[in-house]
Amino acid sequence: MIVLLQISDDTDSDSRFVGPEMITMSSTPRNTTRSSGTTPRNSINLDESSLRKLFDALDAKKSNTSINRQFVRWPYRVATVELRINHDTGTSTVYVACRNLSAGGVAILHRAFLHTGTSLDVALPKVNGDRTYVPGKVVRCQHLAGTVHEIGVKFEKPIEAKDYVRIDPFADGFSLERVNPEDLKGTILYVADTELDQSLMRQMMRETALRVLNATDRASAAARAAEAPDLIIIENTFESADCGANLCAAFREAGVDCPILIATADTSTLMRAKLANAAADAFLPKPIRKEVLFRALAEFLLRGSSSTGGPSCSLPPGDPHRALLPTFASQLKAHASMLEQAIQTDNPELARSICFQIAGSAPLMGFERLSASAEKTLQVLSASMNVGEALTALKGLTSACLFTARKAA
């Protein structure tokens, strides 16, 4: 019999998904096709053309259950995926077809009924050609018609959907379906050179618990970044030298590690090329819709989504050094204060001493990027023994210390 496994309701196709409608067999693990023909090796014995017709029919339906959905669902039409079903006595392996994917679960087609609570490991193909075994469990099984059933598979832990699905970075590609703005807390820095943009942002942020720092140019942005915001939004103003890409690069060069979002209305091929190497974590399509803005902020402030530079502790959960993180956070705040003192008193020896301490302790506590920033600052400072020439690097390290301290506390 045929079983349809899915995580939630049926939706129409999503314009935020780019790439082929059906991932080709070359994207699936080897030895997954029958030697006698083109039919993929999956338990329902349907080829890609037949699967596509079935998926299209299912996606054409509407449902009211999306109101309860936590994560956005993306088309993920893979003809052959390995599925390991865990039993009390061992593990059995079958091959299934995938229909769609979210950060929280996956929809698959299978020929056998699976009970709610059944433990699974799904070998999901990634965009880069690799595959990962993701553990999960069956959370719903609904009979549709004949031998077809609809079942939800939920992952044990949320994944990064962008690792598995080609999502246009200049569209609304954020994983949470909806966000309560009152849950958004922390500090963000908003860099925009027009009063209108500043006013619009202030108005949207009134519903949140966020503290908003404003900056209108590179100088004020650098000063505000020293206050260690949790996230930065930059308006992509290309009329000046301080365009979004250049300012983002300057922040990274200065050691700013928090997530950076660039807001842009221009998604042309030329603009995409200019922003491709901007070291930004995400892009906000303009005009900025409030609900999209909240979902973008939640992606990094609530979910802790992987980013280009956001500091995260690399220590495993059971590492005894984790008990020392609060102490390390206090030490980083003291280091930041001493670096500010070294800048104000033009004391390169004091600055070098602090850099050495940070470079030595940060890796032990799981913050390798902070150590690398300290080492880079040390190189600049040692070459000249002049605080003025190393000022940008020192301020960047100060900001990185404060931001990391807030994450480590």
C-alpha positions in Angstrom: 0.0 0.0 0.0 1.0 3.6 -0.4 1.4 6.0 2.5 1.8 9.8 2.3 3.9 11.3 5.1 3.7 15.0 5.6 4.2 17.5 8.4 1.2 19.7 7.9 -1.4 21.1 5.5 -1.1 21.4 1.8 0.0 24.7 0.3 0.6 26.2 -3.1 4.1 26.4 -4.6 6.3 29.0 -3.0 8.1 31.7 -5.0 10.8 31.9 -2.4 12.0 28.4 -3.6 14.3 28.4 -6.5 16.0 25.6 -8.4 14.5 22.5 -10.1 11.0 21.4 -9.2 12.2 17.9 -8.7 15.7 17.2 -7.4 17.3 14.9 -10.0 18.5 11.4 -9.2 22.1 12.6 -9.2 21.3 14.5 -6.0 20.3 11.3 -4.2 22.5 8.6 -2.6 24.1 6.1 -4.9 22.5 2.8 -5.7 19.0 4.0 -5.2 17.6 3.1 -8.6 16.4 -0.2 -10.0 18.8 -1.6 -12.6 16.0 -2.6 -14.9 14.6 0.9 -15.7 14.1 4.5 -14.8 11.7 4.0 -11.9 13.4 5.4 -8.7 13.9 3.0 -5.8 11.2 4.1 -3.4 8.6 2.1 -1.6 5.6 3.4 -3.6 7.4 2.6 -6.9 6.6 5.9 -8.6 8.9 7.7 -11.0 9.6 11.4 -10.9 6.9 12.3 -13.5 4.2 10.4 -11.5 5.4 11.9 -8.2 5.2 15.4 -9.7 1.6 14.9 -10.7 0.7 13.5 -7.3 2.5 16.4 -5.5 0.8 19.0 -7.7 -2.6 17.5 -7.0 -1.9 17.5 -3.2 -0.5 21.0 -3.3 -3.6 22.3 -5.1 -5.7 21.5 -2.0 -6.3 24.0 0.7 -6.4 23.4 4.5 -7.0 25.5 7.6 -4.3 23.9 9.7 -1.6 26.3 8.6 -2.6 28.7 11.4 -0.9 26.2 13.9 2.3 25.8 11.8 5.5 26.9 13.4 7.8 26.8 10.5 7.5 27.8 6.8 7.3 24.8 4.5 9.4 24.6 1.3 9.0 22.3 -1.7 11.5 19.5 -1.4 10.6 17.0 -4.1 13.2 14.2 -3.9 12.4 10.9 -5.6 14.6 8.7 -3.4 15.6 9.2 0.2 16.8 6.6 2.7 14.7 6.2 5.8 15.8 4.2 8.8 12.9 3.1 11.1 14.0 2.4 14.6 12.4 -0.5 16.5 12.9 -2.0 19.9 14.7 -4.9 18.3 16.8 -3.0 15.7 16.5 -0.8 12.6 15.0 -1.4 9.2 15.8 0.6 6.1 13.5 1.6 3.3 13.6 4.1 0.5 10.9 6.8 0.3 10.1 10.0 -1.7 10.1 13.4 -0.1 7.4 16.1 -0.8 8.4 19.1 1.3 10.6 20.3 4.1 10.6 22.8 6.9 13.1 23.6 9.7 11.0 21.4 11.9 10.0 18.4 9.8 9.7 16.6 6.4 6.9 15.2 4.3 7.6 11.8 2.7 5.7 9.1 0.7 5.8 5.5 1.9 3.8 2.4 1.4 3.4 1.3 5.0 1.5 2.6 7.9 3.6 4.1 10.7 2.3 4.6 14.2 2.5 8.0 16.0 5.7 8.2 18.0 7.7 5.9 15.6 11.4 6.9 15.8 13.0 7.6 12.4 16.3 8.8 10.8 15.9 10.5 7.4 18.9 10.8 5.1 18.3 14.2 3.7 20.3 15.4 0.6 21.8 18.8 1.0 22.2 21.5 -1.6 25.9 20.9 -1.7 25.5 17.2 -2.6 26.1 15.9 0.9 23.5 14.2 3.0 22.7 14.2 6.7 20.8 11.7 8.8 18.2 13.7 10.7 16.4 12.0 13.7 12.7 12.5 14.1 9.5 10.9 14.9 6.0 10.4 13.4 3.6 12.9 14.9 0.5 12.3 12.8 -1.0 9.6 10.5 -4.2 10.3 8.5 -5.8 8.0 6.0 -6.6 9.9 2.8 -8.0 7.4 0.3 -7.4 3.8 -0.7 -3.9 2.9 0.7 -2.7 6.5 0.9 -2.0 8.0 4.4 -0.9 11.4 5.5 1.6 11.5 8.4 3.7 14.2 10.0 7.4 13.6 10.8 8.9 16.1 13.3 12.7 16.5 13.7 14.2 16.1 17.2 15.9 19.5 16.7 15.2 22.2 14.1 17.5 22.2 11.1 18.7 25.0 8.8 16.4 24.6 5.8 18.7 26.7 3.6 21.2 23.8 3.8 18.7 21.5 2.1 16.6 23.8 -0.1 17.7 26.4 -2.6 16.1 29.6 -1.2 16.4 32.9 -3.0 18.4 35.0 -0.5 16.8 38.2 -1.8 13.3 37.0 -1.1 11.4 36.2 2.1 13.5 33.2 3.1 13.0 33.1 6.8 12.0 29.9 8.5 9.4 30.9 11.1 5.8 31.0 10.0 4.8 33.8 12.4 6.3 35.7 15.3 4.9 37.3 18.4 6.6 40.8 18.3 6.6 40.9 22.1 9.0 38.0 22.1 11.6 40.0 20.3 14.0 41.4 22.9 17.5 42.8 22.9 19.2 45.7 21.0 19.4 46.3 17.3 21.3 48.9 15.4 19.5 50.5 12.4 21.7 52.3 9.8 19.7 54.5 7.4 20.5 58.0 6.0 16.9 59.2 5.6 14.5 60.4 8.4 11.6 58.6 6.6 13.3 55.2 6.9 14.2 55.9 10.6 10.6 56.9 11.3 9.1 53.9 9.6 11.5 51.6 11.5 10.6 53.2 14.9 6.9 52.8 14.1 7.3 49.1 13.4 9.4 48.4 16.4 6.8 49.8 18.8 5.2 46.4 19.0 8.4 44.7 20.1 10.5 44.8 23.3 13.6 45.7 21.3 15.9 48.7 22.0 16.7 50.4 18.7 19.9 52.3 18.1 20.0 54.6 15.1 22.8 55.8 12.9 22.9 57.8 9.7 26.5 57.5 8.5 29.6 55.4 8.9 31.0 57.4 11.9 27.8 57.2 13.9 27.3 53.5 12.9 30.8 52.7 14.2 30.1 54.5 17.5 26.8 52.7 17.9 28.3 49.3 17.0 30.7 49.7 20.0 27.6 49.3 22.2 27.5 45.6 21.1 24.0 45.3 19.5 22.5 41.9 19.0 21.8 42.6 15.3 22.4 45.3 12.7 20.1 46.3 9.8 21.7 48.4 7.1 19.8 50.2 4.4 21.5 49.5 1.1 22.1 53.1 -0.1 24.3 53.0 -3.1 24.3 56.7 -3.7 27.2 57.0 -1.3 30.5 55.3 -0.6 28.9 54.0 2.6 26.6 51.6 0.8 25.3 48.5 2.5 27.9 46.2 1.2 30.8 48.5 2.0 29.5 49.3 5.5 28.9 45.6 6.2 32.5 44.8 5.1 33.8 47.6 7.4 31.9 46.2 10.3 33.3 42.7 9.8 36.8 44.1 9.3 36.4 45.9 12.7 35.5 42.6 14.4 31.7 43.1 14.6 30.4 39.6 15.0 26.6 40.1 15.3 24.2 39.1 12.5 23.9 41.8 9.8 20.9 42.2 7.6 20.9 44.4 4.4 17.6 46.0 3.3 17.4 46.5 -0.5 14.7 47.1 -3.1 17.1 46.4 -6.0 17.3 42.6 -6.6 18.8 42.9 -10.2 21.5 40.7 -11.3 24.1 43.5 -11.0 23.0 44.3 -7.5 23.0 40.6 -6.5 26.6 40.4 -7.7 27.6 43.5 -5.7 26.0 42.1 -2.5 27.2 38.5 -3.0 30.4 39.1 -1.0 29.0 41.6 1.5 29.4 39.2 4.5 25.8 39.8 5.4 23.7 37.1 7.1 20.5 37.9 5.3 18.7 40.4 3.1 15.4 42.2 3.7 13.3 42.8 0.5 12.0 46.3 0.3 9.5 47.7 0.9 9.9 46.1 4.3 6.7 44.4 5.5 6.3 44.4 9.3 5.6 40.7 9.5 8.6 39.8 7.3 10.8 42.1 9.5 9.7 40.4 12.7 10.3 36.9 11.1 13.8 38.1 10.0 14.7 39.3 13.5 13.3 36.2 15.1 15.5 34.1 12.8 18.6 35.3 14.6 17.3 36.6 17.9 15.0 33.7 18.8 16.1 30.7 16.7 19.8 31.5 16.9 20.1 30.7 13.2 23.6 30.1 11.9 25.1 33.3 10.6 28.2 34.6 9.0 29.7 36.0 12.1 27.5 35.7 15.1 29.5 34.4 18.1 28.4 31.0 19.4 30.1 28.8 21.9 31.6 25.7 20.3 31.9 23.7 23.5 29.8 20.6 23.6 26.8 20.5 26.0 28.6 18.3 28.6 31.9 20.2 28.6 32.9 21.2 32.2 34.2 24.6 30.9 30.6 25.6 30.3 30.2 26.1 34.0 32.8 28.9 33.7 31.0 30.9 31.0 29.5 33.4 33.4 33.0 34.1 34.8 34.4 34.4 31.3 31.6 36.9 30.4 32.6 39.1 33.4 36.2 38.9 32.3 35.4 40.0 28.8 33.5 43.0 30.1 36.6 43.9 32.1 38.8 43.4 29.0 36.6 45.7 27.1 36.9 48.4 29.8 40.7 48.0 29.8 40.8 48.3 26.0 38.8 51.5 26.2 41.3 52.8 28.9 44.2 51.9 26.6 42.7 53.8 23.8 42.0 56.9 25.9 45.4 56.9 27.5 47.3 55.9 24.3 48.8 52.9 26.0 49.8 50.3 23.4 51.5 48.0 26.0 48.2 47.8 28.0 46.3 47.1 24.8 48.8 44.3 23.8 48.5 42.7 27.2 44.7 42.5 27.0 44.9 41.2 23.4 47.2 38.4 24.6 44.8 37.5 27.4 41.8 37.3 25.1 43.6 35.3 22.4 44.7 32.8 25.0 41.4 32.3 26.9 38.7 32.7 24.2 39.5 29.3 22.4 39.3 27.4 25.7 35.8 28.7 26.2 34.7 27.9 22.7 34.9 31.3 21.1 37.6 30.8 18.4 36.4 33.8 16.3 37.0 36.1 19.2 40.5 34.7 19.6 41.2 35.2 15.9 40.0 38.9 16.2 42.3 39.4 19.2 45.3 37.9 17.3 44.6 40.1 14.3 44.4 43.2 16.5 47.6 42.1 18.2 49.4 41.9 14.8 48.3 45.4 13.8 49.2 46.9 17.1 52.6 45.1 17.3 53.6 46.3 13.9 53.4 50.0 14.8 53.1 50.1 18.6 50.7 53.0 17.9 47.2 53.0 19.3 46.1 55.5 16.7 47.0 53.3 13.8 45.4 50.3 15.4 42.3 52.2 16.6 39.8 50.6 14.2 40.9 47.1 15.2 40.9 47.9 18.9 37.4 49.3 18.8 36.3 46.3 16.8 37.8 44.0 19.4 36.1 46.0 22.2 32.8 45.6 20.5 33.3 41.9 20.0 34.2 41.4 23.7 31.0 43.1 24.8 28.8 41.2 22.4 30.4 37.8 23.2 30.1 38.6 26.9 26.3 39.0 26.5 26.1 35.7 24.6 28.3 33.8 27.2 26.5 35.1 30.3 
